[in-house]
Amino acid sequence: MATEAQLIQGGRLLDPATGRDEIGDLLIVEGRIAALGQVEAPPSAVVRQAANLVVAPGLIDVHVHLREPGFGHKETITTGSAAAAAGGFTTVCAMPNTNPVLDRPERIADLWARAEGTACRVLPIGAATLDNRNETFADFEALREAGCVAITDDAFPLQRSEQMADALVRAAEVDLPFIAHCEVRGLSAGGAVDASAGSWAPGVSTQATLAEAAAIRLWALAYERAAARASRLPRLHLAHLSSALGVEALRALKAAEARVSAETAPHYLTLDSSAVRRFGANAKMNPPLRSPEDVAAIREALAEGTIDCLATDHAPHTPEEKALPLDQAPFGVIGLETALAVCLTALASEAPLATLVGWLSTRPAELFGLPGGTLTVGAPADLVILDPGARWTVSPDAFHSKGRNCPFAGREVYGRVCATFVAGRRGCGVMADGNE
């Protein structure tokens, strides 16, 4: 934690949590926000000029695959954290499909040790079942005590409503959200791309769009059963919504007054299945990119609040793996270093910057009870400082991530991160130290 006083001077202070949007100063003392507005710098403070820059709550990503332990050739906690900071993220939540799986307290402790001193906060998410086998439940209470902020079946989706209900009850009893990967495997059948991509990828296996909505309906049945059994209402969070049918099922679930939230990812807002034609396996993820009509439905659901927030589902793989034929290449794309700029560029006419920061910071913090997400006195000084007008071209070879599997390569975007601060400590950035 940074102990010296720091004054960020003359920036546009933008806080969706409070509605603040004004030119002013922000004082950091002992890692927390100490004052906002027109602030006189303490004599020993480091002053950083932020004129023409935006100062906002650091971004928070509740769905990231850092690959460590076990798959350090794809990504490490160090490289993934550096990528996160470069993209404006001050907190990321690490998914548990590692080797060994993050399903036991001692493995969570190992993750904490590996994440010490990295460029952003790394918070663990625990696996719902031991070794991700979908058989024996992990000890949710032990995982919570070890520091997990959620439980998930991501990448290994539960398939039976009775087991889903048991998972929700167990998570509710320890007051953790359950993050559900919504996929009925009998319908998706391991297809590499969405059915709408058939003309772009002839001969490649496809999966039915219904696989997502059918799973959400199973979770709705499970939620009803779990709510009747648990001592408190379960918190269910649906990962990576991608389809119009999924949105319809989500609306029905929210109408039933379930304690449910959902995320989507920048690629589902900005790309359809035709991207497979240009990027091949670098546009292959699960759930897959879908039709233009699905993209429109996802954007509408986010704008109206049916979908609550954005998450990257950052999933790095090696170039050799992604060079395999489309049916054989692994699912997943990277997104930490492009999410903010891609969304800022693509959604400029639909969402003000404050709304975008809300989706990427304030709402995730609120939904998961995480530190940050606001510029208020006493809050952790988790900040992103950005130049919203700076234009640049996405070049994966310049990324901090080990991954290069990016479906936005070559795209011109605007919005460049100048610095991040985590509890007042510099995560990344080019802003000069010292009084100016």
N, C-alpha and C positions, 0 to 999 in steps of 0.2 A: 504494500500500500504506500502511495506517495504521502509524505508527511509535510512537505513544504507547501505553503500557500501558493496557489496559482490563480491568475485572473485571465479569463478568456474575454477579450475586450471587443465591443462593437459589432458583435455578430447578430444575426437574426435568430432570436431565441424562439424555438418552435416546439411546443409541447401539447400534443393532442389530449393528454390526460387532464389538463387544466384549461385548455383553450388559449394559452398564452401564444402570441405571435407578435413580437415586437423587437425592435433594435435595442440591444442592451448588453450588459456584462454578466458574467457568471463567475462567481468566486468559489474555488475549491479549497477546503481546509481539511486536512487529515482524511482525505479520500471521500469526502462527502460534499454535497452542494451546500455552501454556507450563506450565499446571498445571490440575489438576482436583481437586475435593473440597472440603475446608475450607481456603480460601486466604486469606491475609492480603494485603490490597491494598497494593501498593507506594505510597509517599507521593504520587507524581505521577499515579497511575492515575485514569482516568475510571471511575466506578462506576455500573453500571446495575442497578437492582433488577429481578429476574425472578421474584419470589414468585408462585406460582400459575400460572406460565407454563412451557411446555416448551421446552427448549433442545436442539436436535437437529442432526445434520449437514444442511447446506443441500441442497435437492432438486436432482436432476440429470435433465435431460430430453434424451434422445438422439435426439429426432425432432421438430424444430421448423422451421417455414417462416417465415423472417423477411422474405422478399420483396425484400430489398435486396441487390444493385442491381437496378434495372429496374422494380420494381413498388411504388414508395414510396407510391402512392396507397392501397395495401392495408395496408402495414405498413412500418416502417423498423427498422433495428437498434436505434435508440434507443427507439422506442415498444415494440417487442417485448421488449427487455431490461427496460424498466420494468414491463411486464406480468408478465414472468417473476419479477422480484423481488417484486412485489406478491403473487404466488402462492406465494412461498417458495422459488423456484428460484434457486440461485446459479451454476449452470452450465447452458447450453443448447447443443446441437449443431445447427448450421444446415445444413439440406438445400440441395442445389445447384441446384434448379430455379429459377434466377434468370435475369436477362438483363443481361449475358452469363452463361452457365452457369459454375458454379464447377468448371472442368475443366482449368485451367492454373495453374501456380505464380503468375504475375503477378496472376491474378484472386483467388487465395487471399490474396496479399499485400495486395490492395486491401480485402478483407474485414477482415483484421486491422486495417488503418488505420481503417476505418469503426467498428470495435468498440472502439476505444481509449476508456477512461474511461466505458464504459456501466455500467448498474446491476448487471450480472452478467457472468460469464465467457461469452464466445461462442467456441465452437470449431467450425472448419469441417469439413464432410464433403464429400469430392470426388465428382464425377460419374464413373461407370464408363466412359462413352463420350463422345467429343468432341461437344459441342453436344447431348448427350442424344439422339443419332440412332440409337443401338444399332448402329452400324457399326464405327467405328475406336475401339479402346480408348484411353482417356487414359493418360498416363504415371504409373502408380501410384507409382513411386518418387519422382518429382518432386513429386507431391502430398503424399506423406508428409513429404518434406524441407521442404515449404512449411508444414507444420503440420497437415495433415488427420489426423483421428483415426479415420476410417473411409472406406470407399468404398461407393457405393450406386447402384442403378438405380431408386430411388424415383420414382414417377410415370411412369417410362418403363421398365416391367419387361422384362427380357430374356425371350425366348420360346423359345430353342433350348437344349437340354441341353448341346450341345457348346460353345456360347458361354458358358453359365453355368459350365461346368467351367474354361474358359480364364480367366474372371474370378476364380474362386476361387483358381486357381494363382497368378495375378498378385498378388492380394491377400496370399496366404500368403507369397510370396517377399519382400514388404516388411513382413510381420508386422502387417497391418492387418485388422480385421474387415470382412467384406462384408455390408452390410445389404440384404436382398432384399425387394422388393415382390412379393408372391406373387399373381399374377393371370395366368391364361391368357386373353388377350384374345379368342380365338375363342369362349370360353364366356361371358365377361362381356358381350361384344358392346356395350360402351358403355352398358349399362343404367343408368338413373338411380337405381333402388332395387332392393333385394333382391326375389326372387320372392315372399317372404312378405308384401310390402307391397302386393300387387296390390289387395286390398280397400280399402286406405287411400288408394291413389292410382290410381283407375281410369283406364285409357288411357295411363298413363305407362310408358315402357320399363323392363323389369326385367332383372336379370342373375342367372344361375344361381349358387347358393351353391357349387357344385362348382368354380368357377373358382379359388378359393383353394387347395383341397386338391390339385387337379390340378397346380398350379404347385409346391407343396411336394414332390410326388412327382417332378417334373422336377428340382428342386434336389437331391433325394436321389440320383438317378442321377448328376447332375453332381458331387456331393460324392464319391461313390465313385470316379469317374474322376480327380477332382482330387487326392484323397488318395494315389492311386497314383503321381502325377507330381510333386507338390510336395515340397520338402525339409522342410517341417514341415506338420502338420495344419492345414488351413484353418480359419478362424473364420467361421462363417456365422451371421448374426443375422437372424431373420425379423421383418419389420415388421408392425405392426397386425393381429395375429391376431383373427379375428372370428367364426369358425364352429365348430360341433361337428365337421364333416368336416375342417376345418383342424387342429383339436386331435388328431384321430385320426392324421392324416398326420404331425404333429409328434412324437407319441409313438413312432411307428414309426421315425422318423429318429433320435430320441434313443436308442432301444433298440439301434440299430446302432453306438452309441458314437461317433457323429460329434461334432465340437466345435461344437455348435449351441446357440443361445439364441434366445429369442423375447420379444417385447413384446406387450402389448395396451394399449388406451387406455381412459380412464374411461368414455367413451360406450358402448363395447361391454360394459362391466360393468353399466351402469345403465339403458340404453335399448334398446328393441326397435324393430322397424320401424313400430310404431303411432305413434311420435313424429312421423313424417312428417305424420300427420293434423293435429297441432297446430302444428308448427313449419315445415312446408313445406320449402323449400330450406335453411333453417337447420338442418335435420336430415339434409341430404344430404352424404354423404362417401363416399370410396372406400378400402377396401371399405365397402359400405353397412351400415346397421343391419339386423340379421337377426331371426329369430324368437325368442320367449321361450325356446325350447329351446336355441338357440345361446347366448343370454345365460347360461343356467344352466351350459352346458358350459364357457364361457370362465371363469366364476367358479370352477368346480371345478378347472380346469387351473391357474389362478393359485394357488389355495390349496394345491394339491399340489406345486407347483414345476415342472410341465411348462412353463408360461409363467413366465418368469424375472423380469420387471419391468414397470413401467408407463411409458408415454410419452404425451404429449398429442397428437402429430400436429397441433399448433396450426397452422391454415391460414386466415388471415384473408382475407376478400374484402370488397368494398364493398357497402353496402346496395343500391345500384342493380343490381349483378350478382346478388345473391341474390333480388332482386325479380322476376327473370325467371321464366318458366314452369319448372316442375320439370325438364323434360327439357333445358332450355337453361342453367339456372343452373350455375355451377361447383361442383365437389366441394370439400368442406372445411368444418370448423367450428373455432372457436377453443377453447382449453382451458387456457391457462397460469394464468389467474386463478381458475379454478374447480376444478382437478384435485384438490388436497388436500382441500378442504372437501367436494366432492361424494363423493369416496371415503370420507372419514372418516364422513360421515353415512350413506351407503348400506351400508357394510361394517362398521358398528360391532359387529354381533352375530357377524360372521364373522372379523374380523381385528383384533387389538390394534393400538394406535397404533404400537408398535415394528415390527410386521410391515409396516404400511403405509409407514412411513419406509424400511424396508428395500427395498421394491419401488420407491420413488420416489427413493432416494438411494444406499444402500449397494450394491445389486446392479448398477445401471448403472455405478457407479464401478469395481466389480470386473470387470465384463464388458468394459469398454472401456479399462481402465487409466487412468482419469481421476483428477485430484486431488480430494480431498474424500471424502465418503461415510462419514466416521468422526469421532468425538471422541476423539482420542488425542494425547498430547503430541508435538509436532513436526509434526503435520498442519496443513495450511492452515486458518486460522480461517474456514472457509466454514460459516456457521451459519444456521439458521432458528429464530426464537423465535416461538412461537404460543400463543394462548389456545384450547385445544381445545374449550372449552365455549361460546365466544362465538357467538351465533346471528346470522345475517344473511340477507338475501334477495338472490339473484343479480339484479343490475341491469346489463345490458351498457352502458347509457349512462354508467355510472360507471367503466368500465374504462379502464386505461391504454393498452391495445391500441387501434389504429385499428379493428379488427374489431368487429362487433356480431353476427356470425353464430354465436350461442350457443344450443344446444338445451336449456339449463338455465335460461333466463330465467324469473324468477318463482318459482324453487324456493327454499324455505327450507332452509338448511344450517347446520352449525355447524363451527367451526374457523376462526379468523381469524389471519392472519399479523400479528404485531406488529413484526417487524424481520427483515431479513437482513443478514448480514455476508459480504463476499467478501474473503478474505485480510485480515480485520480491518477492512476499509473498509465503511462503511454502504452497503448497497445500497438499502434502503428501510426505513421504519418510523416508529413514533410514540413509541418509547421515548425518554425525555428524556436529553439529554447532561448531564454534570456529576455531581459527587459528590452522593449522596442519602443 
